[in-house]
Amino acid sequence: MEIEIMETPIRFSLNGKSSIAQNDRIAEVGLKLMDELWKIVKDSGTATTGINHWVYLPDGRMFVGIELLPNTPAPEELEPLQFELLRYLKHLHVGPYQALPEKWKTLKDKLIARGEIIGSPSLEVYGHHCDDPAKLETTILIGLQRKRT
């Protein structure tokens, strides 16, 4: 499995819904937030990229959001979240969503073995859905602390 450490900052400007999600309820809470988010987006006719972002924040907080198309106002019911990752692991997971928890564990174990310190936030960026679970693409971005020089 390839580990790619990126040092080119990446910035996110998302709108969505957040909640507390304990480790064993991430999928349940994330799906609930995603359902709420997409109901608001569809009911309001808001123009988006259509790409889901599941953001893992400190203290068990989770944010599920989307990027709006340029010059698109956000519905009042959605929360804004802006952040930048300065240094992070980037990994493309191809396969079923059910395999993501094990993939996260493997990636975190590899980072720790390399002496990396995991920071926050981390997130999953979901590619457009397809009917074959083996071909689903999810980009995993794990925030890392800067290396001391």
Beta strands, then each sheet from edge to edge (+ up, - down):
strand 1: 4-6
strand 2: 10-20
strand 3: 53-56
strand 4: 61-66
strand 5: 79-85
strand 6: 88-94
strand 7: 118-126
strand 8: 137-144
sheet 1: 1+ 6- 8+ 7- 3+ 4- 2+ 5-
end
